[in-house]
């Protein structure tokens, strides 16, 4: 403990003790908040943005936007191409069906990746296994 009214840095730059009231003022991100953000908003990367891991949060947000874009194309393209094709166009029909199958498989793969990342983040935040990007573990309160 330092002189009254000063903060002493302890092993991590974001974790300081405030000796004014002889209470520990822990500035690290909360494990409970990160867990709840992960549970409810994981696909947006909210929990990783909250703890300062913008690289992971950006990856999650990118996957979500990609899934919406591919889903939109999968839903919109059949209507657009279906109107333009004649019933006798066999090559066009085969291409059209292959495109729909490919897009559907892509949406499923992206959805599974988002779901797996959500589950992994839940486990990681529940067990406090991810640091805040600076070597500090999250403040435990689960």
C-alpha positions in Angstrom: 0.0 0.0 0.0 1.2 3.5 -0.9 0.6 6.8 0.8 -3.0 7.8 1.4 -4.9 8.9 -1.7 -2.5 7.3 -4.3 -3.1 4.4 -6.6 -0.5 1.6 -6.8 -0.2 -0.4 -10.0 -0.3 -4.1 -9.5 0.9 -6.5 -12.2 -1.6 -5.2 -14.7 -1.9 -1.7 -16.0 -5.8 -1.6 -15.6 -5.9 -3.0 -12.1 -5.2 -0.4 -9.4 -5.7 -0.2 -5.7 -7.2 3.0 -4.4 -5.9 3.5 -0.8 -8.1 6.6 -0.1 -10.8 4.4 1.5 -8.6 1.4 1.8 -10.9 -0.4 -0.7 -9.7 -2.1 -3.8 -10.9 -0.3 -6.9 -10.5 -2.9 -9.6 -10.8 -1.4 -13.0 -10.7 -4.6 -14.9 -13.7 -5.7 -17.0 -16.2 -7.8 -15.2 -16.4 -11.5 -15.9 -20.1 -11.5 -15.2 -20.8 -8.7 -17.6 -18.6 -10.3 -20.3 -20.5 -13.6 -19.8 -23.9 -12.0 -20.1 -22.9 -10.0 -23.1 -21.6 -13.2 -24.6 -24.8 -15.1 -23.8 -27.1 -12.5 -25.2 -25.1 -10.7 -27.9 -22.2 -13.0 -28.8 -22.7 -12.9 -32.5 -22.2 -9.2 -32.5 -18.9 -9.5 -30.7 -20.1 -7.3 -27.8 -18.3 -9.3 -25.0 -15.0 -9.2 -26.8 -15.4 -5.5 -27.6 -16.2 -4.9 -23.9 -13.1 -6.6 -22.7 -10.9 -4.8 -25.2 -10.4 -7.7 -27.7 -11.4 -5.8 -30.8 -9.8 -8.4 -33.0 -12.1 -11.2 -31.8 -15.1 -8.9 -31.7 -14.5 -7.8 -35.2 -14.3 -11.4 -36.4 -17.6 -12.2 -34.8 -19.3 -9.1 -36.2 -17.9 -9.9 -39.7 -19.3 -13.5 -39.5 -22.7 -12.1 -38.6 -22.7 -9.6 -41.4 -21.5 -12.3 -43.8 -24.3 -14.6 -42.8 -27.0 -11.8 -43.3 -25.5 -11.0 -46.7 -25.4 -14.6 -47.9 -28.9 -15.2 -46.4 -30.3 -12.2 -48.3 -28.7 -13.3 -51.5 -30.1 -16.8 -51.0 -33.6 -15.5 -50.5 -33.5 -12.7 -53.1 -31.6 -14.5 -56.0 -34.2 -17.3 -56.5 -37.0 -14.7 -57.0 -34.9 -12.7 -59.4 -33.5 -15.6 -61.5 -36.8 -17.5 -61.4 -38.6 -14.7 -63.2 -35.9 -14.5 -65.9 -35.6 -18.2 -66.8 -37.9 -20.1 -69.1 -39.2 -23.5 -68.1 -37.3 -25.2 -70.9 -33.9 -23.9 -69.9 -32.3 -27.1 -68.4 -28.8 -25.8 -68.1 -30.0 -22.6 -66.4 -32.2 -24.7 -64.1 -29.2 -26.9 -63.1 -27.0 -23.9 -62.5 -29.8 -22.2 -60.6 -30.3 -25.2 -58.3 -26.5 -25.6 -57.8 -26.3 -22.0 -56.8 -29.1 -22.3 -54.3 -27.6 -25.4 -52.8 -24.1 -23.7 -52.6 -25.5 -20.6 -50.9 -27.6 -22.7 -48.5 -24.5 -24.8 -47.5 -22.6 -21.6 -47.0 -25.3 -20.1 -44.7 -25.3 -23.3 -42.7 -21.5 -23.4 -42.4 -21.5 -19.7 -41.2 -24.3 -20.4 -38.8 -22.5 -23.4 -37.3 -19.3 -21.3 -36.9 -21.3 -18.5 -35.2 -23.0 -21.0 -32.9 -19.7 -22.8 -32.1 -18.0 -19.4 -31.3 -21.0 -18.5 -29.1 -20.6 -21.8 -27.1 -16.8 -21.5 -26.9 -17.1 -17.9 -25.6 -19.7 -18.9 -23.0 -17.3 -21.6 -21.7 -14.3 -19.3 -21.8 -16.1 -16.4 -20.0 -17.7 -18.7 -17.5 -14.3 -20.2 -16.5 -12.5 -16.8 -16.9 -10.0 -18.1 -19.4 -9.6 -15.0 -21.6 -7.5 -12.0 -20.7 -8.5 -8.5 -21.6 -5.8 -8.3 -24.3 -3.2 -6.8 -21.9 -2.4 -9.9 -19.8 -5.1 -9.0 -17.2 -7.7 -11.6 -16.4 -11.2 -10.4 -16.0 -12.5 -9.4 -12.6 -14.1 -12.5 -11.1 -17.6 -12.2 -9.8 -19.4 -15.4 -11.0 
